[in-house]
């Protein structure tokens, strides 16, 4: 996956993370959509950090 592809993919994952926050905000007293939305947002943030780490290590980083 090239640099531009990772940027687009990270942007889409970020939008899905925002959608997870929207689902969590609309859960009126229901635990499943609330925790599911927050969990999906956490997954999206961690996945974006994973993409950043792989991009850094793939371009001459200090990946020991």
PDB file as gemmi writes it, atoms N, CA and C in Angstrom:
CRYST1    1.000    1.000    1.000  90.00  90.00  90.00 P 1                      
ATOM      1  N   UNK A   1       0.846  -1.165   0.000  1.00  0.00           N  
ATOM      2  CA  UNK A   1       0.000   0.000   0.000  1.00  0.00           C  
ATOM      3  C   UNK A   1       0.894   1.232   0.000  1.00  0.00           C  
ATOM      4  N   UNK A   2       0.657   2.127  -0.924  1.00  0.00           N  
ATOM      5  CA  UNK A   2       1.471   3.335  -1.028  1.00  0.00           C  
ATOM      6  C   UNK A   2       1.089   4.386  -0.007  1.00  0.00           C  
ATOM      7  N   UNK A   3       1.852   5.488  -0.001  1.00  0.00           N  
ATOM      8  CA  UNK A   3       1.616   6.550   0.966  1.00  0.00           C  
ATOM      9  C   UNK A   3       0.266   7.216   0.797  1.00  0.00           C  
ATOM     10  N   UNK A   4      -0.121   7.460  -0.443  1.00  0.00           N  
ATOM     11  CA  UNK A   4      -1.416   8.083  -0.696  1.00  0.00           C  
ATOM     12  C   UNK A   4      -2.571   7.180  -0.329  1.00  0.00           C  
ATOM     13  N   UNK A   5      -2.405   5.896  -0.570  1.00  0.00           N  
ATOM     14  CA  UNK A   5      -3.444   4.936  -0.213  1.00  0.00           C  
ATOM     15  C   UNK A   5      -3.639   4.869   1.298  1.00  0.00           C  
ATOM     16  N   UNK A   6      -2.530   4.906   2.038  1.00  0.00           N  
ATOM     17  CA  UNK A   6      -2.628   4.881   3.496  1.00  0.00           C  
ATOM     18  C   UNK A   6      -3.319   6.138   4.015  1.00  0.00           C  
ATOM     19  N   UNK A   7      -3.069   7.260   3.371  1.00  0.00           N  
ATOM     20  CA  UNK A   7      -3.697   8.512   3.784  1.00  0.00           C  
ATOM     21  C   UNK A   7      -5.208   8.445   3.589  1.00  0.00           C  
ATOM     22  N   UNK A   8      -5.639   7.947   2.446  1.00  0.00           N  
ATOM     23  CA  UNK A   8      -7.071   7.829   2.155  1.00  0.00           C  
ATOM     24  C   UNK A   8      -7.716   6.806   3.090  1.00  0.00           C  
ATOM     25  N   UNK A   9      -7.045   5.670   3.276  1.00  0.00           N  
ATOM     26  CA  UNK A   9      -7.565   4.622   4.149  1.00  0.00           C  
ATOM     27  C   UNK A   9      -7.672   5.128   5.586  1.00  0.00           C  
ATOM     28  N   UNK A  10      -6.675   5.860   6.058  1.00  0.00           N  
ATOM     29  CA  UNK A  10      -6.720   6.440   7.400  1.00  0.00           C  
ATOM     30  C   UNK A  10      -7.853   7.448   7.537  1.00  0.00           C  
ATOM     31  N   UNK A  11      -8.100   8.220   6.494  1.00  0.00           N  
ATOM     32  CA  UNK A  11      -9.213   9.167   6.516  1.00  0.00           C  
ATOM     33  C   UNK A  11     -10.559   8.476   6.611  1.00  0.00           C  
ATOM     34  N   UNK A  12     -10.712   7.388   5.874  1.00  0.00           N  
ATOM     35  CA  UNK A  12     -11.963   6.628   5.941  1.00  0.00           C  
ATOM     36  C   UNK A  12     -12.152   5.999   7.325  1.00  0.00           C  
ATOM     37  N   UNK A  13     -11.085   5.457   7.880  1.00  0.00           N  
ATOM     38  CA  UNK A  13     -11.175   4.882   9.220  1.00  0.00           C  
ATOM     39  C   UNK A  13     -11.511   5.974  10.232  1.00  0.00           C  
ATOM     40  N   UNK A  14     -10.961   7.175  10.050  1.00  0.00           N  
ATOM     41  CA  UNK A  14     -11.295   8.299  10.926  1.00  0.00           C  
ATOM     42  C   UNK A  14     -12.773   8.668  10.843  1.00  0.00           C  
ATOM     43  N   UNK A  15     -13.330   8.637   9.642  1.00  0.00           N  
ATOM     44  CA  UNK A  15     -14.765   8.906   9.488  1.00  0.00           C  
ATOM     45  C   UNK A  15     -15.601   7.834  10.169  1.00  0.00           C  
ATOM     46  N   UNK A  16     -15.167   6.580  10.077  1.00  0.00           N  
ATOM     47  CA  UNK A  16     -15.878   5.500  10.760  1.00  0.00           C  
ATOM     48  C   UNK A  16     -15.783   5.675  12.278  1.00  0.00           C  
ATOM     49  N   UNK A  17     -14.639   6.162  12.758  1.00  0.00           N  
ATOM     50  CA  UNK A  17     -14.503   6.445  14.186  1.00  0.00           C  
ATOM     51  C   UNK A  17     -15.459   7.538  14.637  1.00  0.00           C  
ATOM     52  N   UNK A  18     -15.615   8.570  13.814  1.00  0.00           N  
ATOM     53  CA  UNK A  18     -16.591   9.614  14.129  1.00  0.00           C  
ATOM     54  C   UNK A  18     -18.014   9.071  14.110  1.00  0.00           C  
ATOM     55  N   UNK A  19     -18.284   8.153  13.197  1.00  0.00           N  
ATOM     56  CA  UNK A  19     -19.607   7.521  13.165  1.00  0.00           C  
ATOM     57  C   UNK A  19     -19.838   6.719  14.443  1.00  0.00           C  
ATOM     58  N   UNK A  20     -18.792   6.065  14.958  1.00  0.00           N  
ATOM     59  CA  UNK A  20     -18.909   5.349  16.220  1.00  0.00           C  
ATOM     60  C   UNK A  20     -19.237   6.288  17.373  1.00  0.00           C  
ATOM     61  N   UNK A  21     -18.626   7.472  17.382  1.00  0.00           N  
ATOM     62  CA  UNK A  21     -18.956   8.459  18.409  1.00  0.00           C  
ATOM     63  C   UNK A  21     -20.392   8.941  18.270  1.00  0.00           C  
ATOM     64  N   UNK A  22     -20.853   9.075  17.036  1.00  0.00           N  
ATOM     65  CA  UNK A  22     -22.237   9.486  16.810  1.00  0.00           C  
ATOM     66  C   UNK A  22     -23.204   8.429  17.342  1.00  0.00           C  
ATOM     67  N   UNK A  23     -22.894   7.152  17.088  1.00  0.00           N  
ATOM     68  CA  UNK A  23     -23.740   6.070  17.600  1.00  0.00           C  
ATOM     69  C   UNK A  23     -23.752   6.089  19.122  1.00  0.00           C  
ATOM     70  N   UNK A  24     -22.584   6.280  19.735  1.00  0.00           N  
ATOM     71  CA  UNK A  24     -22.500   6.305  21.189  1.00  0.00           C  
ATOM     72  C   UNK A  24     -23.275   7.486  21.774  1.00  0.00           C  
ATOM     73  N   UNK A  25     -23.279   8.612  21.080  1.00  0.00           N  
ATOM     74  CA  UNK A  25     -23.982   9.779  21.603  1.00  0.00           C  
ATOM     75  C   UNK A  25     -25.495   9.628  21.502  1.00  0.00           C  
ATOM     76  N   UNK A  26     -25.970   8.804  20.572  1.00  0.00           N  
ATOM     77  CA  UNK A  26     -27.407   8.617  20.377  1.00  0.00           C  
ATOM     78  C   UNK A  26     -27.979   7.454  21.176  1.00  0.00           C  
ATOM     79  N   UNK A  27     -27.149   6.752  21.931  1.00  0.00           N  
ATOM     80  CA  UNK A  27     -27.624   5.615  22.717  1.00  0.00           C  
ATOM     81  C   UNK A  27     -28.267   6.133  23.997  1.00  0.00           C  
ATOM     82  N   UNK A  28     -29.573   6.206  24.006  1.00  0.00           N  
ATOM     83  CA  UNK A  28     -30.306   6.783  25.135  1.00  0.00           C  
ATOM     84  C   UNK A  28     -30.513   5.740  26.224  1.00  0.00           C  
ATOM     85  N   UNK A  29     -29.500   5.561  27.062  1.00  0.00           N  
ATOM     86  CA  UNK A  29     -29.613   4.637  28.173  1.00  0.00           C  
ATOM     87  C   UNK A  29     -29.364   3.182  27.813  1.00  0.00           C  
ATOM     88  N   UNK A  30     -29.074   2.902  26.565  1.00  0.00           N  
ATOM     89  CA  UNK A  30     -28.800   1.531  26.130  1.00  0.00           C  
ATOM     90  C   UNK A  30     -27.297   1.284  26.171  1.00  0.00           C  
ATOM     91  N   UNK A  31     -26.857   0.248  26.874  1.00  0.00           N  
ATOM     92  CA  UNK A  31     -25.410   0.044  27.011  1.00  0.00           C  
ATOM     93  C   UNK A  31     -24.727  -0.495  25.754  1.00  0.00           C  
ATOM     94  N   UNK A  32     -25.416  -1.307  24.959  1.00  0.00           N  
ATOM     95  CA  UNK A  32     -24.751  -1.931  23.808  1.00  0.00           C  
ATOM     96  C   UNK A  32     -24.316  -0.914  22.752  1.00  0.00           C  
ATOM     97  N   UNK A  33     -25.197  -0.028  22.273  1.00  0.00           N  
ATOM     98  CA  UNK A  33     -24.722   0.947  21.286  1.00  0.00           C  
ATOM     99  C   UNK A  33     -23.704   1.930  21.862  1.00  0.00           C  
ATOM    100  N   UNK A  34     -23.850   2.259  23.136  1.00  0.00           N  
ATOM    101  CA  UNK A  34     -22.912   3.197  23.758  1.00  0.00           C  
ATOM    102  C   UNK A  34     -21.505   2.610  23.784  1.00  0.00           C  
ATOM    103  N   UNK A  35     -21.360   1.433  24.384  1.00  0.00           N  
ATOM    104  CA  UNK A  35     -20.037   0.820  24.497  1.00  0.00           C  
ATOM    105  C   UNK A  35     -19.536   0.318  23.150  1.00  0.00           C  
ATOM    106  N   UNK A  36     -20.443  -0.103  22.284  1.00  0.00           N  
ATOM    107  CA  UNK A  36     -20.034  -0.521  20.940  1.00  0.00           C  
ATOM    108  C   UNK A  36     -19.478   0.643  20.136  1.00  0.00           C  
ATOM    109  N   UNK A  37     -20.133   1.792  20.220  1.00  0.00           N  
ATOM    110  CA  UNK A  37     -19.651   2.976  19.515  1.00  0.00           C  
ATOM    111  C   UNK A  37     -18.316   3.456  20.048  1.00  0.00           C  
ATOM    112  N   UNK A  38     -18.173   3.457  21.382  1.00  0.00           N  
ATOM    113  CA  UNK A  38     -16.892   3.861  21.965  1.00  0.00           C  
ATOM    114  C   UNK A  38     -15.789   2.865  21.634  1.00  0.00           C  
ATOM    115  N   UNK A  39     -16.130   1.582  21.651  1.00  0.00           N  
ATOM    116  CA  UNK A  39     -15.141   0.552  21.302  1.00  0.00           C  
ATOM    117  C   UNK A  39     -14.697   0.668  19.855  1.00  0.00           C  
ATOM    118  N   UNK A  40     -15.633   0.930  18.962  1.00  0.00           N  
ATOM    119  CA  UNK A  40     -15.278   1.077  17.551  1.00  0.00           C  
ATOM    120  C   UNK A  40     -14.419   2.312  17.337  1.00  0.00           C  
ATOM    121  N   UNK A  41     -14.717   3.391  18.062  1.00  0.00           N  
ATOM    122  CA  UNK A  41     -13.899   4.598  17.965  1.00  0.00           C  
ATOM    123  C   UNK A  41     -12.486   4.333  18.476  1.00  0.00           C  
ATOM    124  N   UNK A  42     -12.374   3.601  19.577  1.00  0.00           N  
ATOM    125  CA  UNK A  42     -11.059   3.246  20.100  1.00  0.00           C  
ATOM    126  C   UNK A  42     -10.289   2.392  19.095  1.00  0.00           C  
ATOM    127  N   UNK A  43     -10.968   1.430  18.475  1.00  0.00           N  
ATOM    128  CA  UNK A  43     -10.340   0.622  17.442  1.00  0.00           C  
ATOM    129  C   UNK A  43      -9.847   1.485  16.289  1.00  0.00           C  
ATOM    130  N   UNK A  44     -10.655   2.451  15.857  1.00  0.00           N  
ATOM    131  CA  UNK A  44     -10.276   3.315  14.743  1.00  0.00           C  
ATOM    132  C   UNK A  44      -9.040   4.148  15.087  1.00  0.00           C  
ATOM    133  N   UNK A  45      -8.993   4.690  16.301  1.00  0.00           N  
ATOM    134  CA  UNK A  45      -7.840   5.497  16.712  1.00  0.00           C  
ATOM    135  C   UNK A  45      -6.583   4.640  16.766  1.00  0.00           C  
ATOM    136  N   UNK A  46      -6.685   3.449  17.353  1.00  0.00           N  
ATOM    137  CA  UNK A  46      -5.528   2.559  17.437  1.00  0.00           C  
ATOM    138  C   UNK A  46      -5.069   2.106  16.055  1.00  0.00           C  
ATOM    139  N   UNK A  47      -6.008   1.874  15.147  1.00  0.00           N  
ATOM    140  CA  UNK A  47      -5.644   1.472  13.795  1.00  0.00           C  
ATOM    141  C   UNK A  47      -4.934   2.600  13.055  1.00  0.00           C  
ATOM    142  N   UNK A  48      -5.364   3.839  13.273  1.00  0.00           N  
ATOM    143  CA  UNK A  48      -4.682   4.976  12.644  1.00  0.00           C  
ATOM    144  C   UNK A  48      -3.269   5.112  13.191  1.00  0.00           C  
ATOM    145  N   UNK A  49      -3.084   4.910  14.508  1.00  0.00           N  
ATOM    146  CA  UNK A  49      -1.735   4.910  15.070  1.00  0.00           C  
ATOM    147  C   UNK A  49      -0.890   3.788  14.473  1.00  0.00           C  
ATOM    148  N   UNK A  50      -1.501   2.627  14.226  1.00  0.00           N  
ATOM    149  CA  UNK A  50      -0.811   1.511  13.594  1.00  0.00           C  
ATOM    150  C   UNK A  50      -0.354   1.892  12.180  1.00  0.00           C  
ATOM    151  N   UNK A  51      -1.213   2.572  11.419  1.00  0.00           N  
ATOM    152  CA  UNK A  51      -0.835   3.014  10.073  1.00  0.00           C  
ATOM    153  C   UNK A  51       0.317   4.012  10.131  1.00  0.00           C  
ATOM    154  N   UNK A  52       0.272   4.921  11.104  1.00  0.00           N  
ATOM    155  CA  UNK A  52       1.348   5.900  11.244  1.00  0.00           C  
ATOM    156  C   UNK A  52       2.662   5.200  11.575  1.00  0.00           C  
ATOM    157  N   UNK A  53       2.610   4.237  12.500  1.00  0.00           N  
ATOM    158  CA  UNK A  53       3.821   3.512  12.891  1.00  0.00           C  
ATOM    159  C   UNK A  53       4.405   2.747  11.708  1.00  0.00           C  
ATOM    160  N   UNK A  54       3.558   2.068  10.956  1.00  0.00           N  
ATOM    161  CA  UNK A  54       4.050   1.324   9.798  1.00  0.00           C  
ATOM    162  C   UNK A  54       4.601   2.246   8.719  1.00  0.00           C  
ATOM    163  N   UNK A  55       3.996   3.397   8.546  1.00  0.00           N  
ATOM    164  CA  UNK A  55       4.501   4.346   7.568  1.00  0.00           C  
ATOM    165  C   UNK A  55       5.857   4.888   7.991  1.00  0.00           C  
ATOM    166  N   UNK A  56       6.026   5.163   9.279  1.00  0.00           N  
ATOM    167  CA  UNK A  56       7.294   5.682   9.790  1.00  0.00           C  
ATOM    168  C   UNK A  56       8.372   4.618   9.667  1.00  0.00           C  
ATOM    169  N   UNK A  57       8.093   3.390  10.055  1.00  0.00           N  
ATOM    170  CA  UNK A  57       9.084   2.316   9.977  1.00  0.00           C  
ATOM    171  C   UNK A  57       9.395   1.945   8.542  1.00  0.00           C  
ATOM    172  N   UNK A  58       8.490   2.152   7.646  1.00  0.00           N  
ATOM    173  CA  UNK A  58       8.713   1.804   6.252  1.00  0.00           C  
ATOM    174  C   UNK A  58       9.520   2.818   5.485  1.00  0.00           C  
ATOM    175  N   UNK A  59       9.743   4.014   6.047  1.00  0.00           N  
ATOM    176  CA  UNK A  59      10.454   5.080   5.332  1.00  0.00           C  
ATOM    177  C   UNK A  59      11.693   5.532   6.070  1.00  0.00           C  
ATOM    178  N   UNK A  60      12.488   4.593   6.542  1.00  0.00           N  
ATOM    179  CA  UNK A  60      13.767   4.957   7.138  1.00  0.00           C  
ATOM    180  C   UNK A  60      13.720   5.354   8.584  1.00  0.00           C  
ATOM    181  N   UNK A  61      12.693   4.919   9.311  1.00  0.00           N  
ATOM    182  CA  UNK A  61      12.605   5.220  10.739  1.00  0.00           C  
ATOM    183  C   UNK A  61      13.620   4.388  11.507  1.00  0.00           C  
ATOM    184  N   UNK A  62      13.652   4.582  12.784  1.00  0.00           N  
ATOM    185  CA  UNK A  62      14.609   3.887  13.650  1.00  0.00           C  
ATOM    186  C   UNK A  62      14.033   2.602  14.189  1.00  0.00           C  
ATOM    187  N   UNK A  63      13.145   1.924  13.525  1.00  0.00           N  
ATOM    188  CA  UNK A  63      12.452   0.739  14.027  1.00  0.00           C  
ATOM    189  C   UNK A  63      13.360  -0.361  14.523  1.00  0.00           C  
ATOM    190  N   UNK A  64      13.771  -0.297  15.766  1.00  0.00           N  
ATOM    191  CA  UNK A  64      14.640  -1.313  16.356  1.00  0.00           C  
ATOM    192  C   UNK A  64      13.840  -2.517  16.736  1.00  0.00           C  
TER     193      UNK A  64                                                      
END                                                                             
